[in-house]
Amino acid sequence: MTSRAPEETFANAVLAADSLPDFRAVVLQPVAPAYRPYAVTAAVLGWLVPLGAVLIAWAAAAAGLVPAALGALAPVGFGALLVIAMINAVFAAVDARRRAWALREHDLIYRSGVLWRRSVIVPFARIQHVETVSGPLERRFGLTRLKCFTAGGSGGDLTVAGLDLETARRVRQFLLERIRDGEDDGAAVSGPHEAPNGADD
Amino acid sequence: MPTTDPSDAWQRLPPIALVFLVVRALQKFVRENLVVFLGAGAGVAFVERLGVREVLLGASLVVLIVVAGAIIYHRRFRFLVEDDAVRVRRGVLERKELRVRFSRVQNVQLGEPLYLRPFGLVQFSLETPGAAEREVELPGIPRRLAEEIRDRIVGARAAAGAAATPGDEQAEPAAGSSARDIGSPPALLHAPGRVRVFVHGLSSNQVWVVAGVVLYVLDLVFRQTADSLAMTQLVSWLEAQFSAGWSTLLPLVGAVLAGLLAAGGSAALLRFHPYRLHDHGERLVGSGGLLERREQTLRRDKLTGAVLQQSPVGRLLGCWVLAGLQTRSDGRGGDVGQHSFLVPGLRAEDLGLVGLLYPGAAVPARFEPIHPRYRSWWLVRGFLVVTGLLGLLLATSGREHGAVLPLTLLLVLLPPLVWLRWRHWGWWLDRTVIWVRRGLFGQRLEAFELAQVQQVQLRSSPYLRRHGLVRLVLVLPQGLVQLPFLSEDRAAALANQALFAAETARRHRV
């Protein structure tokens, strides 16, 4: 039988689980304050189209272009849609408050979700490339998304939403340096780095 | 070897490769359009409307287009084997040129279809971690050339080790190198006999998929020819059998079942027999196949996990299948499919083979169960959904509706089914290798090193949080592995261990 030398050396170094650093002990940094108004605006904008459609139907019914029954239903529909849009906006605001992130020495942590919550931890050594993306609305609020790609298909992508431009730039730069360091060393482990965590900002 | 020669030049495929290209293009066309054609009886309506002559004309046109496409593809196809890479130029409408470094290749396959055998030609293909499908295919190249490329690919690491380039993946330490690499003969790891391979075929799920397709096609043919004399006679014969009771019906059903199983077993024999798995140190080689001889070469250092699988029939027959897992860009590397590195025909006593394929992995004697709340969660929701459906059906259609009986049966079977599913969920951490088991009637045991973890996710719903539970998701190069209903502390401990392993491993990105 053959052996896999590096892994076997590594295997001897396994520590007791309770002596390992616990990701739960990390104090996470909330996303940029501008993310909340952005999320609420985006949630409301998404409902403008159906609301507009109902308004048009209402106007058309008033003008006699469509059956009057439809016109009678329009206020009910408009009210229902408005309530849904408002709930959605409140939900987006709560969701924005729950979103948080942190950089540790060797990984990136991102927490999101209100009812269905998710914490994702990506080791720097596993990130293949990083990119920042921002839509027109995000740019208006001075926000950007940071996308980290790892192996494992689409399930292996992490999107950190709600970073301000400067933080996203610094994190991206930091991650790229860590990826390069890892490759230069031929190993994932490298010396301690100054983490550009939001807390330093 | 042309590549070491200074007169390196782009090479073309031999004319016989055209046969392969046409056959493959037709297969692809049929595979991609069969569902559309058969779906919802559209094909039947189409044939009825146009008539047989028009359909045949259309089919001829399709064949013509496919053949013309294959000819253009063949004429334009060029490849060049360099010292450390292979380059390919191809494409019909869009020209594509790609260069694949040998150090990136994770497995190589040599196929020898019947029609290429007399010419001493083989079909060569390779896969890299970035591609969902085979990245390079060279159909109909001389066996000697294919073997030389294969040996270069496998030797790429050793060669790279001497001239280690910083930052290059080739600088990885040569894992798995042993005395066997230096001239000693390869070790035979597994050689199942004819019977084992046949049993593998019996237990393969493919038999039932094929049976489903055959039944569907038969149904369509039946509808088309229902009025013809032969079909009327067949129907009356079948009706006679049904009315004669179980005594004549049972042998008939038995014969159909036996025929299906025999077909499955024979298909496995055709594909695998005489199967041999050899350990060449840095690479594993699986070979076999009666009509098309296939040889799969897997680079050991590119293995990201192993899976042992047993279908429900396989469980009855005591038959396992082992597969090596590798990186897939579509995250579906965990699926054991036609192109996987499959080791067929394992018995319970052969399971130690997993440790030879994936060093460090030994099937654990026991598994840690997931939380029992998994059962109550599924039971309550299952009952609610099924009784809801049942109530709706009874209220609208009455007891006569065809779905009432199956739904009632499902209601009765729900508790044992949920219990069985829960019992199969389990995990075990053996030093650095973690095993995850799941299944219902069959079972699947996946093993991977914690250091392979690319990302750790902890997901929770309000229900799970109320009971202090989470779903742990480990993203691996081959795809996602999930462990539902773990206690928060247990999941966090596993997550911390996985992160520690991934962050301290001296292993490069895949």
Interface residues (C-beta under 8 A of the other chain):
Chain A: M1 T2 S3 R4 A5 P6 E7 E8 T9 F10 A11 A13 V14 L15 A17 D18 L20 P21 D22 F23 R24 H106 D107 L115 W116 R117 R118 S119 V120 I121 V122 P123 F124 A125 R126 I127 Q128 T150 A151 G152 G153 S154 G155 G156 L158 R180 G182 E183 D184 G186 A187 A188 V189
Chain B: P129 P166 G167 A171 E172 P173 A175 G176 S177 S178 R180 D279 G281 E282 R300 D301 T327 R328 S329 D330 G331 R332 G355 L356 P359 G360 R431 T432 E449 A451 V453 Q454 Q455 V456 Q457 L458 R459 S460 S461 P462 R465 V473 V475 L476 P477 Q478 G479 L480 A492 A493 L494 A495 N496 Q497 L499 F500 A501 A502 E503 T504 A505 R506 R507 H508 R509 V510
